[in-house]
């Protein structure tokens, strides 16, 4: 059944309501989602063409039991093997696929599981993405931390023992400009060994500046690689420009970032094609930049404030497990993150098989770590969350649970000299 992605509109002014309605109902009122906006850097790269050619030609219904078993017999997983492992024909062989994935994980990562936490420093957004809690038409409490508040939040997180942080903002250059994010990176470098960013895509020189400020890696969600579906979900704002978003990881590496992460938001479109495109995006970029650290995230849609009807489209835990295991077999050296969107039971299981990184002590709101980490309420009002999480374990609880599974939790393995 088709999901209703559109958010409540009762709070909007009459003019805003008219604009929102026009964007939703009249495609001609929207800008071309394949055309760059002023100020957006265009790079020369053939990676997009390679990925889209493979995705557009992917007919997963043609793959058979024999194709899946042949893929599992190969020592190195080819693109064709990946397509078989992502197909419906592979579902009856999920246990064998998981066994192969676990073997690859143990060979490359041993028993280690990395732990990090996200920190949202602002939730202002200029985009109208109809499935996102931060979208500019959603009636939520907006907040932007100042630098003193950012440092307070970071110190609270660091005092818990966390050594890696992922800094996030809503996609608003006006509220969260590059200098603001850069200052947050400088502060983070005082408290954490590894600093990641999940912000709006920027140009190469801006990624270089953020790297100089202390950022180590960049995560960008393409959301969906289906350009037609993307157009119907991203109705306004810079995020509407699909190709600029696609090239963000490459610009980040050109700007000196150590690593980049890739993801589709599974459930927005055909998840098998999106999973294939995500893996190939990472694969082709690593072949072009062999020094880069490559990782994948595997999020599914979660409910957001003002729209509890949002749920993953036909992506259940069994399919998610299939995707993650296929990623591991195809990209044995890549990190794989499973977020707190998923249940504790699922995350505990998948780290024993294929995932190598999990978040802990998670909040997707702004400015509430003091109350969540210490139990103390300073009376300050925080910003609303981007989506609902499913696994709210603290760092101590996550660390203990991973250890109880016979695995080795790792907070960071980087030593800077």
N, C-alpha and C positions, 0 to 999 in steps of 0.2 A: 504494500500500500504506500502511496506517495506521501512523504512527510511534509507537514506544513512548517516551513522554515521561518516564516515571517513573524516578527516580534510584535508585541502589543503596541498600539499607537495612541492610546488615550491621552498621554501626557504631551503630545506634540502640538505645536502651534498650527493654525490653519494653513499657513504657507508651507511649513515643513511637512505637514501631512500630505498636502497636494504634491510636493516634490517627491516624497517617498512613494506615494501611490503611482506617480508617473514613471518613476524608475522601475517599479515592480511590474507594471502592466504594459509599458511602451518601450520596446527595445531601441527604437530610434532616438529616445531621449538620452541614451547612454553613450559615452565615448567609445571609440573602437578599442577593444581590450587587447588587440595585438599591435597597437601603435604606441610608440614611446612618447612620454610627456617631456616638456622642456626640462633640461637639467639632468635627464637620465642618461648615463653613460652607455654607449653601445660598444660591445667588444666583438671581435671576429672570432667565432668559435663554431666548430662543426658538431659539437656534442649534442645540441638540441636536435639537429637533423637526425643523428644516429638513433637517439632515444625514441623520437616520435615515429620514425620509420618502423622500428621494431614493435612499438606499442600498437600502432595503427594496423599492423599486419598480424597481430596476435589473435588467432582463433583458438581459444583454449578448449573448445569442444572437440577438436580433431585429435587430441592426444589420448592415447590408450594406455591400458595397464602395461603393455610391453614397453612403451616409451618411458614410463615411470621407473620400471625395474631396470631398464638400460641406463637411465640417468644415475640410479643409485650404484650401479656397478662401476661407473667411470671414476677414476681417481681424481680427475679435475672436472669440475662442473662447467659445462659450456652454456652459452646463452640458450641454446635449444633445450638442454637439460633443465635449465631454470624454468623455462616455459612449461615443461612437462610437470615439474614439481609443484608449480602453482596451479595446475589445472584441476578440475573436478575429479579426473581419473586418479589423482594422487591421494584423495581423501581416504580410501580404504587402506592405504599403506602408511598412514600417519605414524604408527608406532615405529615402523622401520625407518621412516624419514627422520623421526626424532632421535633414534639410535645413532644414525649417521651424523646428524647435527651435533649430538653430544660428543661424539668422537672427535669431530673437528674442533669443537670448543675446547675440550681438554688438551688437545695437542697444542693449541695456540695460546690459550689463556690459563691453563691449569685449572685450579679450583677457585680462582679469584672472581669476586664480584665487586665492582666499583660503586661507591655511593656518593651522591651529590645532592644539592638542594637548589631549587629555584628561588629567586627573589624578584618580585614584581616591584618596580620603583615608580611606575605610573600606569594608569589605565585609560588615559585620554586616547581617542582614536578618531581619525578623519575619514576612515573607510566605512562603507556600508557593505559588510559581509553578512549575509542574512542568517548564518548559522552561529555567529560568534557573540559571546556575551559582552564584549567590549565595543561592538559596532556603534557608530555615532548616533543611531536612532534608538538605541536601547536606553531605557530610563533606569540608569544605575548611578550609584554614588561614585563620582569621579574624584581622583586624588593623585597628586604628584608629590613625592617626597623631596624635601630639600636635601642638600648635601649633609647637613648635620643628622637629619633623620635617617638617611641612607647609611651613614657610618654607625649609628646606633643599632639599626637592624642587622648590619653585617657583624658587629661585635657580638650581638646576642647569638647569632648563628655560629660564629667562630668559637665562642665559648662553649658551645655544645659539643665541639670536637670536629665539626665539619671542616674539610680542607679544600673542597671544590664547590664553586658557586656558579649558577647560571643567572645572569642578569636579564630581566625581561621588561619591556615597555609595551604600551599600546602603540599603534602605528600613527603617531602624530609628530611630525617634524617641528611644529610650532610649540608644542608643549614639552617634547623630549628631543631637543636638538642634539647634534653630534657633540658639542662641547659639554652639555649636561651629562650625556652618557659617558663621555671620556673621563670626566671627573669621577663618576661612579666607578669606572674601571681602575683609576688610580687608587681610590680608597680600597677597593676590593683587593688590590695587589698587596696591601699592608696586612691583610687578614687571611688570605687564601693562597694556596700554591697554584691553583688552576682557576682561571676566570673565563667563563663562556658568555656569549651574547646570543639572545634571541630577540632581535629588534627588526624594524623595517629594513628592507634591502637598501644599501647605499652604494656609492661609487667607489672605485678602487682606491682613490686618494683618501677617502673617508675611512675605509677599512684599514688603511695603513696608519692613519692617525690613531684609531682606536686600538690597534695592535701596539703602537708605541706607548699608549696610555696603560697597557697591561692586559689587554684581551688576548687570549690564547686561541680560541676557536669560535666558530660561528655556526649556529643552527638556523636553518630556514625551512619552513614548511611550505612546500609547493601547493599544499592542500589537495588539489587534484590536477593530474596531467591531461585530463580531458578538457581541451580548450573550449569546446562548446558548453559543457556543463559549468566550467569555470566562469564563463561569461554570465550565466544566469544566477550565480551565487555571489559575485563580486560586482555590485552595481554602481559603486562610486568610490573615488579615491585613488591614490597611487597604486594600491594593491591590485586594482583592476587590470593593470598592465602585466599580462601573463609572461611575455618573454623577458622582461626586466627582472622579474622574480626568478625565473628559471636560471639565469646566469649569475645569480647572487653569489653562490658558492665559489664559482670560478673567479669572480672579482675579488672575493675575500682572500683566496690563495694568491692572486696577483698582488694583493696588498700586504702580503707577508704573514697572514694567519697560519698558525701551525696545523690546524685541523678544521674540518667542516663536517656538518651533519645534515642528513637528508631525511625527508619524510613526506608522505601523503597522509591526509586525514581520512583514514579508512572509513568508508560509509557514505562519503559525499557522492561518489560515482561508482563505476565498476571496480570493485576492490582488487580483482585479479590483475586487471590492466594497470591500475595505479601502483600495485605492488611491483609489477614487472618494471614499470618506468622508473620507480624510485631506485630499485637495485641497479638498473642500467645507468642511470644518472651518476650514481656513485662509482660504478665500475669504469665507465669511460673517463670520468674525471681523474680517477686514481691512475689510470694508464697514462694520462697526459701529465699528471703531477705526481710521480711515484713517491716523492718525499712526504706527501700530505697524509695526515692521519684522517681516516675516513670512518664515519659512524652513521648508523641508521636509527631512527626512532619509529615506533610502531603504534601510534595513537589511534583510538577509535573515537567517534563522536560521543560527547557527553552532554547531558542536559545543561542549559544555561538559564540565568535569571530571566523571567518574563516569558519563557518558552519551554515548558517541560515536555513538549512533544518531540523534542529532538532526541533521536536514538540512532544507533548505527543501522545502516541499511544492509541487512543480510550478512553482516560480519559478526559471527559468533565466536566464542572462545576457540572452538575447534579450527575454524578458518584462520583465526589470528595465530594460533600455534603453527599451522601449516605454513603461513607466510614467514614467520620468524625462523623456522627451521630451514626453509628454502633459502632465505637470506644467508644463514650461517654456512650452508653447504656451498653456495655460489661465491660468497665473499668471506672466506674463512678467517681473514685477519681483521675484518671490520668490527668495531664495537657495535653492540646492539642494545638500545635502551628501551625499557618497558616502563611507562610512566605510572603515576598514581591514579590515572584514569581507570586502571584495571584493579581487580580485587586482590587482596593479600594472598589468597589461595592460588590464584593464577600466577602471580608474580613469583611466589615461592617455588612453584613448579617449573616455570620457564627458565629461571636462573640455573636450575640444575641441568638444563638441556642446551640452551642456545643463547639466552640473553646474558650480557656481561655488565650491565649498568642499570641501577635503579635509583630513584629519588627517595628521599626520606625527609621527615619534618616539613612536609609540603604545605604551602599556602598559595593559592592563586589569587588572593586578594592583595591589597596594598597597605603596608604599615601595621600589620597585626602580629608580627613575630614576638613582640614582648609578651602579649597575652597568651599566645600559643605555646611559647617555649618556657616561659617562667611562671605562667599562671597569674601574673600581675597585670592589672588593667590601669593604664596611665590616664584613662579618660578620653584619649584622642580617638576621633572617629576615623576608621579606615575606609579604603575604597573597596567596592564590591569585587567579587571574584569573577574570573573569566569563564570558568565552567566548574561543575561539581566534581570533586575528586572521590575516589572509591577506597583508596588505601591511605589512611591518615596516620600511619605509624611514625613514631619519633625515630631519631637516629639511633638512640640506645636500643629501642625495641627492634628496629630493622637489623642492626648489627648483631644482636643476640639471635634473632631468628635465622639469619644467614649462617651464623656459626653452628646453630643447632642442626642445620641441614648438612653439616660436614663440609661447608664451603668456607673460603677465607675472605671476609669483608676487607676491602681496601679503600682507604680514604683518599690516598693520592700516591702515585709512584714516580713523581717528578722531583728531582733534586736540582736546584739551580746553583751553579758555581760561578 
